[in-house]
């Protein structure tokens, strides 16, 4: 139980990382066999259409909005976060980003599933 708490980010750290992520480049990928349309309420509302295996660079605020509206696409692995580049904090990787936007629990236990 202590290990889990250790792996989680505390609220202060999350708040600091959110500020750092404002200038981040985040790459998402359509991992399904169907076209996926993602909706963001940021920047006046916009739509992102991804064909199968297509990738798109988005902002952190767009990612937050998309996850809030369409979290199930990330939960069923139809859409993946492929990469994150945060010039203000190079310690922020995909796992940290997933925790910050509320997707960290999705992969809980995935390490135990054999690759075969």
C-alpha positions as CSV (number, residue, x, y, z in Angstrom):
1,X,0.0,0.0,0.0
2,X,2.8,2.4,0.7
3,X,4.4,1.8,-2.7
4,X,1.2,3.0,-4.4
5,X,1.1,6.2,-2.4
6,X,4.8,6.6,-3.3
7,X,4.1,6.2,-7.0
8,X,1.3,8.8,-6.9
9,X,2.0,12.4,-7.3
10,X,0.9,14.7,-4.5
11,X,-1.4,17.7,-5.1
12,X,1.4,20.2,-4.9
13,X,3.5,18.4,-7.4
14,X,0.5,18.0,-9.8
15,X,-0.2,21.7,-9.5
16,X,3.4,22.6,-10.4
17,X,3.5,20.2,-13.3
18,X,0.2,21.6,-14.7
19,X,1.9,25.0,-14.8
20,X,4.9,23.5,-16.6
21,X,2.7,21.7,-19.1
22,X,1.2,24.9,-20.6
23,X,3.8,24.9,-23.3
24,X,4.1,21.1,-23.7
25,X,3.7,19.3,-27.0
26,X,1.6,16.1,-26.5
27,X,1.2,13.5,-29.2
28,X,-1.9,11.3,-29.2
29,X,-2.5,8.4,-31.5
30,X,-5.6,6.6,-32.8
31,X,-5.1,3.0,-31.7
32,X,-8.4,1.7,-33.2
33,X,-9.4,0.4,-36.6
34,X,-12.0,3.2,-36.9
35,X,-11.8,6.9,-37.4
36,X,-12.0,8.7,-34.0
37,X,-13.3,12.3,-33.6
38,X,-12.2,14.1,-30.5
39,X,-13.8,17.2,-29.1
40,X,-12.1,19.9,-27.2
41,X,-13.9,22.8,-25.6
42,X,-10.7,24.9,-25.4
43,X,-9.9,27.5,-28.0
44,X,-13.5,28.2,-28.9
45,X,-14.3,24.5,-29.3
46,X,-12.5,22.3,-31.9
47,X,-12.6,18.8,-33.3
48,X,-9.7,16.6,-34.1
49,X,-10.3,13.7,-36.5
50,X,-7.9,10.8,-36.4
51,X,-7.8,8.0,-38.9
52,X,-6.5,4.6,-37.8
53,X,-2.9,4.8,-36.6
54,X,-2.8,8.6,-37.2
55,X,-1.1,10.8,-34.7
56,X,-1.8,14.4,-33.8
57,X,0.1,17.0,-31.6
58,X,-2.2,18.8,-29.2
59,X,-1.8,21.2,-26.2
60,X,-2.2,20.2,-22.6
61,X,-5.4,22.2,-22.3
62,X,-6.9,20.4,-25.3
63,X,-5.9,17.0,-23.7
64,X,-7.5,17.9,-20.4
65,X,-10.7,18.9,-22.2
66,X,-10.8,15.8,-24.4
67,X,-10.2,13.5,-21.4
68,X,-12.9,15.2,-19.5
69,X,-15.4,14.7,-22.3
70,X,-14.3,11.4,-23.8
71,X,-12.3,9.5,-21.1
72,X,-13.7,6.2,-22.3
73,X,-11.6,6.4,-25.5
74,X,-8.5,6.4,-23.4
75,X,-9.8,3.7,-21.0
76,X,-10.5,1.3,-23.8
77,X,-7.1,2.2,-25.4
78,X,-8.7,3.5,-28.6
79,X,-6.6,6.7,-28.2
80,X,-3.1,6.6,-26.7
81,X,-0.8,9.3,-25.4
82,X,2.3,8.5,-27.5
83,X,4.7,11.2,-26.4
84,X,5.0,14.3,-24.3
85,X,7.7,17.0,-24.6
86,X,7.6,19.6,-21.9
87,X,10.4,22.2,-22.3
88,X,9.7,23.6,-18.8
89,X,10.1,20.2,-17.0
90,X,11.8,17.3,-18.8
91,X,10.9,15.0,-15.9
92,X,7.3,14.9,-17.1
93,X,6.8,11.7,-19.1
94,X,3.7,9.8,-20.3
95,X,3.1,8.2,-16.9
96,X,3.2,11.5,-15.0
97,X,0.9,13.1,-17.7
98,X,-1.6,10.3,-17.3
99,X,-1.7,10.8,-13.6
100,X,-2.2,14.5,-13.9
101,X,-5.2,14.2,-16.3
102,X,-6.7,11.4,-14.4
103,X,-5.8,8.4,-16.5
104,X,-3.2,6.9,-14.1
105,X,-5.5,4.2,-12.8
106,X,-6.2,2.7,-16.3
107,X,-2.8,1.0,-16.5
108,X,-3.0,-0.3,-12.9
109,X,-2.2,-4.0,-13.0
110,X,-1.2,-3.9,-16.7
111,X,2.4,-4.8,-15.7
112,X,1.1,-8.2,-14.6
113,X,-0.4,-9.1,-18.0
114,X,2.0,-11.3,-20.0
115,X,3.1,-9.9,-23.4
116,X,2.4,-13.3,-25.0
